[in-house]
Amino acid sequence: MAFNLKRNNNREPMSEINVTPFVDVMLVLLIIFMVTAPLLTVGVQVDLPESSADSLPEEQEPLTLTINSKGEIFIQETKVEYEKIIAKILAVSKNRTDTRIYVRGDKTINYGRVLEIMGMLSGSGFTKVALISEPYKER
């Protein structure tokens, strides 16, 4: 590349593009995407209810699956054996897999057991499975 060292008095516009600001902006965007990309990946999508959520309409009673501290499983207030969970839930929900199911697990139960049941529900086609927890109380 040859340089023209003579000063041009005509003040013609430069025909070369200054790429330094462009490279600076691209590097900043690259860093932003590298930092935010791991935050966008979600392992298991869980729809957690908030404590200030609106109540459900009265004609629509939520379907609740509860696991107590002994590992016993209940649909609403009825005790159910592990092998019959899907059949019972399908019967109660009238074979509608878009029924919202709330899973309540005792805090002393193994978290893996709760995830196992949630995985079984989502593997059976239920798309609206949510965890229920107590609102946080400051001590």
Rosetta blueprint (number, residue, H / E / L):
1 M L
2 A L
3 F L
4 N L
5 L L
6 K L
7 R L
8 N L
9 N L
10 N L
11 R L
12 E L
13 P L
14 M L
15 S L
16 E L
17 I L
18 N L
19 V L
20 T H
21 P H
22 F H
23 V H
24 D H
25 V H
26 M H
27 L H
28 V H
29 L H
30 L H
31 I H
32 I H
33 F H
34 M H
35 V H
36 T H
37 A H
38 P H
39 L H
40 L H
41 T L
42 V L
43 G L
44 V L
45 Q L
46 V L
47 D L
48 L L
49 P L
50 E L
51 S L
52 S L
53 A L
54 D L
55 S L
56 L L
57 P L
58 E L
59 E L
60 Q L
61 E L
62 P L
63 L E
64 T E
65 L E
66 T E
67 I E
68 N L
69 S L
70 K L
71 G L
72 E L
73 I E
74 F E
75 I E
76 Q L
77 E L
78 T E
79 K E
80 V E
81 E L
82 Y H
83 E H
84 K H
85 I H
86 I H
87 A H
88 K H
89 I H
90 L H
91 A H
92 V H
93 S L
94 K L
95 N L
96 R L
97 T L
98 D L
99 T L
100 R L
101 I E
102 Y E
103 V E
104 R E
105 G E
106 D L
107 K L
108 T L
109 I L
110 N L
111 Y H
112 G H
113 R H
114 V H
115 L H
116 E H
117 I H
118 M H
119 G H
120 M H
121 L H
122 S H
123 G H
124 S L
125 G L
126 F L
127 T L
128 K L
129 V E
130 A E
131 L E
132 I L
133 S L
134 E L
135 P L
136 Y L
137 K L
138 E L
139 R L
